[in-house]
Structures are given as C-alpha cells and as structure tokens.
Amino acid sequence: MIVDINAARAAAEQSIANASTIDELRQLDTELLGKKSPLALLKNGLGKLPTVDEKKEAGQALNEAMSAVEFTLAQRRALLGRAERNVQLSAEALDLTEHFAAPGRGKSHIVTQAWQRLEDVFVGLGFQVAEGPEVETDWYNFEALNMPPSHPARSMHDTFYVDHGQPGSTVLRTHTSPVQIRVMQNVAPPIYMIMPGRVFRNETTDATHLAVFHQIEGLVIDRGITLADLAGTIEAFTQAFFGAGFTSRLRPSYFPFTEPSAEFDIRTPKGDWLELGGCGMVHPNVLRAGGLDPEEWSGFAFGFGIDRMAKERHGVGDVREMYTNDIRFIEQF
Ligand code: DAH
C-alpha cells in the first residue's frame, strides 16, 4: 500500500509540474484530490488492510501525500498566476511616452529675453540686481525723487492711483526710479546696481506706448563719481550689449532727480541714432532722501525701457504686437 501511495503522490506531483495554465490546475485539483482520485481510492481501501498498525501507517502516509499534493498545487498556482498576470500586464500596457514624444519646445518672451540679456551684460560689468514693489507710495515714486506735490514734472507721468490709504498716497509706480531710493536706504555704498521691473502709465496705448511696460534703472554711488564715469559706463554697456560697431552719446536734458541730466542715444553701425533713455548725476536732494550725505557720496543714475529695447532689436513695428500673445508672432523670436 505504501508503495502505491508513494507512486500516486509522485504521479500527482509530476502532472502538476506539467500543467502550464491555471485552468489545467483547476482540473487537476479534482483529478488528484477529488473523490475519484487515486489517493481517495487508496483511502477507501484502508479498511481492507489486515492490521491496525498497517492501517495507521498507510493512513498517515495518505494524509501526508494529500497535503503534499495540495501544497504543490498551491505553489504551482501561485507561480502560474504571476506569469499569467505578467503576460496580461505587458499585453495591456499603454506606452504613454509616445504622447509626449515631440512636445512643442517653449521659449521666453522677447521682453524676458531682453531683460535677461540686460542683466547678464550689467552683471558682467560688475553690477548687482535689485527689485522693488510695483505698488508704491507717492513719496518713493515722486517726492523722494525731487518731485514735490506741485512739481510740473509729475504731469508727465500719467499716474494710476491705488485706492489705499490717504487719497493719492498710493500709486502703481510710473518708473523704476523709486527703487533707487529703496536701494540707498538699504545698501551701504559703494552701490553698483541695476533695478529692472514693470511700470505703469495711465495712457492710451499706440504703436510706441503701452500702459504696462518695463524699465531698467541703474544706480552707481561711490566716492568721487563724475559725469565721465556715467558716459564711460553707458559706452561700455552699449558695446557689450549691442556690439563693437555701436557707440553712444549724451544729450543735455532735464530730469528732476538728476543734475545735470542727459538723454543717451545709441549710434548703429549704419549711422542711425536711436534714443534709448535718461541719465544724469544723482541730485543732492535724492541722495538725502536715500539717507546719504551729498558731501560724502556722489553718483549717477540711468533708466530706459526694456520693451523698447526688444522692439528695436527685433524690428517690431508695433509694441502692442508683443502682448497679443499671438503664437505666430511669439514663435519668431
Ligand atoms: N525715470 C525716468 C522715466 O521714467 C527715466 C530716467 C531718467 C531714469 C533719468 C533715471 C535717470 O535714473 O537718471 O522716464
């Protein structure tokens, strides 16, 4: 009997090993462990064994054989289950990469490009970069820049007022010059800084004017700074930014916050003059507003439009084009 049991167990284990699908295993489960299985039939024959000892021995061997077959079945089922799942997973897998294969590559807006290049060039000349708030007080935007309430130059700035605090006390900054005051108040000289940012003017937009645009301000404060340093810096910037064939000139002008004041122009290699911005020696009142002693410190400042710069550089006819977000326009640069 023991021989038969071992033979039946070996045969059962062999057929389990041969099974290659879960379905086959399900069938084998009944065939090998069901009522008509070889092991079950052997169990039925237990009663016919002559002695109690033999019955006991054979009974034990049968139980062991049954558990062994059950265990082998479970093991094989787990193995085949994993394999079938893997096959199914790889068959159903979605290759999502194809949807991202060729995304349109984005790029910076031309004004951002000009802004970044300006920063690069000035950083290369030894300047640091600072930024100030877009919502300013009347004091920073005008008064500290030597424009008291009655000053006629205020009317040149068509100001957007913000409904905050005393009426007329809070503005959207009309230029980046107020950042000069904030820098002087917070940084001990020597100061070599540029201050790019967004500015606002309450005016009708046209091909050369926007109500929201960008400026970059420069401020140098040190001992013994002269107009020659200003002219030299403008010239060094011109060549670094535009190229060796370009030069610059200063034309006398007026700004409340500088004395003397000038406008600076750039000469292209073809000989055309391009008006770029304003500049001058920082007015003593402005130094005082920034907390500096005009007897000890002197400096120069300059400011110009970044959008203008991008417009000229790329030959854009109408500045408004730059803000329509028409992809056909944006893609060109
Ligand atoms: N803030 C002036 C403007 O918006 C530009 C400017 C002129 C800035 C002369 C300066 C300067 O720093 O010195 O028109």
Boltz pocket constraint, residues with backbone or C-beta under 6 A from the ligand:
constraints:
  - pocket:
      binder: B
      contacts: [[A, 174], [A, 175], [A, 176], [A, 177], [A, 217], [A, 218], [A, 255], [A, 257], [A, 258], [A, 262], [A, 277], [A, 278], [A, 279], [A, 280], [A, 301], [A, 302], [A, 303], [A, 304]]
      max_distance: 6.0
